[in-house]
């Protein structure tokens, strides 16, 4: 149980910590230091790895939360944890596999001097959607951690 709990907590730390560090520190600094077009290329290059971390850490956390929910102690809390993680992983997969490629395909419109208004509006909409999805995943991860703490406090 100790090793599986350690792996679960490590996956949550990696997933949520990576999201917080990238969203609150890395991306803002990149956009402050580099020209917008260059910053977009750098962030675009980071995103495949960012989402891969979410897929792997999220899958590990979800599988282990389901495993813990099969035990007697804290079952309801672990089931709620698994539900939050399943939704978070689904949102991560959608953001990374569906939204991100569409944004990447339209990224050049953000760099144009006089972009087509409709294409710029679509890019902006997709970007807002991506930010919202990532924010939702962070909130769901925090909820999962809260539920995990409640489950662990019943031991």
Secondary structure as UniProt FT lines:
FT   HELIX           2..21
FT   HELIX           22..26
FT   HELIX           27..33
FT   HELIX           36..69
FT   TURN            73..74
FT   HELIX           75..94
FT   HELIX           95..99
FT   HELIX           100..111
FT   TURN            113..114
FT   HELIX           117..153
//
